[in-house]
Amino acid sequence: MDTAYGSEPLPVWERPEPQPRAVPVPLSREKIAATALRLADAHGLDGLSLRKIAKELGVGPMRLYDYVINKSELLDLMVDVVYARIAEVGQRSGWRDTVLSIAHATRAAALDHEWFSDVLGGRPHLGPHALAVGEATAAALSAAPGVRDIDDLQRAVGALNAFIIGSVRREVTERRTVRSTGADEAAFQASLGPYLTRMLKTGRYPTVARLVVDGAHLNAEETFDHNLTTILDGITRRSPT
């Protein structure tokens, strides 16, 4: 079929839903994505397949291919469901409040749907809700002092996204490590305490020693907020030309 993409099929966002059929289990892309979301939350993306989704829905696997061509399209739908939640924060009164709200909503979504952190940082997500979040973020940053042109805006968006992705991935990785090892961060540190003490006593790592001995155990949410504020403060400062 010739489309706006040549012989390639239209993206899932532009293809109409299949016509409803008189069947015991009616389907929709929304219903399929919601089921996939629950399975991914419980078992991760590695445990997700169209066959498992079909079994959960009580239908044959081939019926799902009327709605999505492959697992990649299914993932696109799932990701955009998460972005729909992030988009709910909407536009706030000022650029900084808008960016703060979107960043915190992204972190909360990634902690609720840990697999979401695995798909951040690659190719851009282009579903309608992902585009809405991207538009709100870029529009807010374009109003920040210090963002003078499109180059500044690209750098600001890049810096913000790099911070958010790195932060949520670190948190999710720590959660997974705790579950797989049964040891939280404090237990991990305690298990290596004697070794680390011996190494620090050599005097070769004085700055690391200060961090270990004098540094406080920082709350993840407070740290995220503090570091996010630091990023935004940096964006507002006009660098000399």
N, C-alpha and C positions, 0 to 999 in steps of 0.2 A: 504494500500500500504506500503510495506517495504521500508524504506529509510535509510539514514545514521543515522537517529534519531529513528530507530526501526519502530514502527507503526505510529509514529507521522508524520504529514506532514512536508515537507521541509519549512524552513523559507521563508518569502515572497521574500527575496533577492535572493534566489536560485531557486525559481519556475519560469519557463518560463511564459511569457505573454500568455494569451489565443490567439488562432488563430483569426486573423481579420475576421469579418463577414460582409456580405452585409446588413447593417442595416442603417437606417436614421441617427443615432447618433453613430459614432464610439467612442470607449472608449479605454483608456490605464490607467495604474497605475499613470503615470505622470499627466494625465488630471484629474483623480479622486482626487489625492493628492492636485493639485493646486486649485481645487474647494473647497475642505475641508479646505484648508488654508485660503481662502477668508472668508468662513463662520465662522471659528474660530476667525479670526481677528475681525470680526464684532460682534460676539455674544458669544465668549468664548467657552471653551470645553463643558460646560454644555448645550450649545445650539446646539451642533453638533450631528447629527445622520446620519446613512446611508440613511434613508428615505428622510431627507432634502437634502442631497447631490444628491440623485437620482432625486429629483424634480428639483433642480437647473440645472442638466444636461439634463433634459427632457427625462429620461429613467425610466423604472420600477426598484424598489429597488432590485429585485432578480438578475438583471444583474450585480450589483456590486459584488455579492458573487462569480462571476467567477474570480474576480481580487483580492479580499481580503476576508479572512475567517470571520473576525469579526472587530469590531471597534478598537480593540487593534492593529491589523495589519495596519489598516488605520492610526492610530496615529504614528506607527513606520515610515510609509512612510512620513507623514507630518513632523515629527521631522527631518528626514534625509534631507528633502528639506531645512530646516533652516540650518542644518550643512553644506550643500553644499555652502551656502552663506558664512559661517564662513571660510570654507576651501579655499575660493578664495584668502584670504590674503597670502597664500603660505608660503614658507620658506624664511626667511630674512637672511641677511648676518651674523648676530650674534645671539646667543641663546636668549639674553635679548630682542632684537628687535622682534624676532619671538614670544616670549611669550606675549610681550606687544600688538602686533598686534592681536593675537588670542583672548586675553582677551577683548580688546576694540571691536573687531568684535562680540564677544559673547554678550557683553552688548548691542551693537547697535541692534543686532538681537532680543534680548529679549524685548527691548523697542518697536521695530516695531511689534513684534508678542508676545503680553503680555502673552498669554497662554503658551508660551515656558518656561517661568519661573516656571510654575506650574509642569512641568515634569522634571525639573532639580533636582538632589540630590537623586533620587531614584536608581533603578537598572540601570546599565550602558546601554547606547544606543549603539547598535552594527551594525547599518546600515553602508554601505561603506563610506559615507562621515563623519559620526560620528567617525568611526575608523581612518579615515585619519586625522581628527582634533586631536584625541587622540594620534596618532603616532607623529604628528608634535610637539605637546606639550611635550610629554615625551622625544622625541629625543632632543629637545632644552634644557629641564631642565637637562638631563643627561650630557650636556656639561657645566653646570654651576659650577663655583668653589664652593667647599664645598659639592658637590654631588659625593660621593666616591664609593658608591655601590648601590645595588638594594634597600636596606632598606632606604637609603637617598632619592633615587628617588621616592619611594612610598610615603614617608612623604612629599616630595616637591610637588608632584602632588596633594596629599590630601589637603595640606595647600592652594595651589593655587585655587583648585576647590571650597573649602569651602568659600574662600573669594569672588570669583566671584558669586557663587550662592547666598550667603547672601546679597551681594551688590545689585544685580539685583532684587532680590525678594523684598528688602526694597523699591527700587525705584518704582517698579510696584505696590506694595501695596499702596504707597502714592498716585500714580496716580488714582488708583481705589477708594481710600477713598475720594479724591477730587471730583471725578465724582458722587459718591453716596451721599455725604453730601453737596456738593456745597460750601465747605469751604476749602481753601488751608491751608498750614501749618501756614502761618502768621495769618490767621483769627482764626484758632484753638488756637494758642498761645494767641491771643488777648482776646478770649472769656474766657480763664482761667487765664488771667493776674492778676486780683484782688486776686483770691484765692492763686495763686502761690506766689504773693508778701507777703501776710500774712504769709504763711508757711515759706518762706525764712527769714522773719524778726524774727522768733523764734530763729535763730542761730543754729538750729540743723543740718542744711544742708549747711555748708560753701563752700564745694567744688562744689556742685550743683549750689549754688548762683554765684560763679565765672563763671561757664559755661554759666549760663543764662544772667548775667549782662555783662560780658566782652567778651564772645564768639561771633564770627562773624557768620552770616548766610552763610554757605559754599555752593559753587556751586557743584552740584552733580557730574558733569563730572570731575572737578578738584579734588574733593575729591577721586573719584574712582582712578584717575591716581596717586595721591599722595600715597594712601594706597596700591595700587598695587606695586608701587616702593618700599615701605617699606617691603612688603612681599618678593620681589625678593632680596632686600638687605639682609634680614635675611637668605634666602636660600644660598646666596653666602658665608656666614660666616661659617667657619669650626668650629664646636663645639668641645671642648676638649674631648678626649676619656677617 
